[in-house]
Structures are given as C-alpha cells and as structure tokens.
Amino acid sequence: MEVYFDDCTEHLLKEYEALKPEENDKTEKLYEELKSFKTECIKTGICPEGELIRGYICRQFQRDAVKRMKGRLTSLNEDNTIKRIVRQTNVGIETIGKKSEAERAYVTLRNLLIIAENIAEQEKKRAIPTLQKQPLALDSCTITAKGVKSFASIMGFTVEKDIQKLLKPAGLKPVLPGQACEIKYRHLFFNLLTNLILAKEVKEDV
C-alpha cells in the first residue's frame, strides 16, 4: 500500500482504517483510487506537487469551513464561548507548531461540528423575520445525526457513509478538469474527517 497522497488526507485515512478494520477492503480500494487522483490533481494545476505534500489544500478547506460557519452565525447571537471557539479555531489553522495537518484538520472540524450541533438543537424557524437575533449558547459538546446534517448543510457537502464512494460525489456535473478535481477533493476531505470523528467519538450509528 505505497501511496502518499498528502500529509493530511493520507494520515486521516490511515487513522480511519485503524478504527474500522472491518472496512479494510473499502479503504484498500480508496487507496488505489487516490494514486490516480493525485496525478489528476497535479495535471490540472490545482494542487502542485510540493503543496500537495504539505497539505496546502486541506488547510484551504479549513479556512473555507470557518468562513462558512462565520457566515451562518451572522444571523444568530452566539455566546462568548462559541465566539471564542471560532476565534481559536481560526488561529489554530494558521499556527505552525507541533500539530500535523491531519491533527489540525481534526480539531477544526470537530469544533465546527459541535457548533453545528448546537445550531441544529437551538435554532427556531421563524415565519416572520425580526430584527432581534436568536441567541445561541454552547449547551452541548455531543455530536448527533442532527448536528452532522446541520454541518453538511453549512459546509455545502453531501454526507457519504460509504468510505469507498468518497471520490464520487453525488451530482457532480461536467465542469472544467480543475473544478472537478477540487470538488472531489473537497468531498473526500469533509466526509473523511466527519466519518473519522464519528468513528472516534460517537458510539451510536449516525
């Protein structure tokens, strides 16, 4: 299994594989797909080889995720704890330290999943908009199916439970090669991390 996709995605996949040995056949097939996908990314120019190894795009996806969450929070009046989590998560993405790209990505998405869980639990749909923003507090640090659905909606990806399908996003329309590659990579990144977090921290099936 000599595949070195990048310093973030491959490590996440290895960790998932260790937690889910019963899915070994599926992860083996995904490793094989990653070999040709790496070549595709380099050819289209969205992921130069040097940046691929450093996990550059993984970090770009994290920046985008925090930006999207901030956009979602503009319609809510979040408490100081949530504000601090978002601020520290943003700082953590840009910090160069002991954490690997995979560890950094895990912390980023776990924080955002927890915030999405609280949004899902506390948000009330209003027929008539008001000037007053709805309060949002950090009441829970658990992750359930409701929170995962909320997170996926905010981030703009489709949740895929089958690890073998992470490079086959549903509804992928014909676009430029670079765009198609980036859509696949983004789908792989968010799903792999979400699946890993669920496998590591959530007992019931989500």
Summary of the structure (lengths in Angstrom):
residues: 206
radius of gyration: 17.5
end to end distance: 29.7
largest distance: 56.9
contacts: 614
relative contact order: 0.16
helix: 66%
strand: 3%
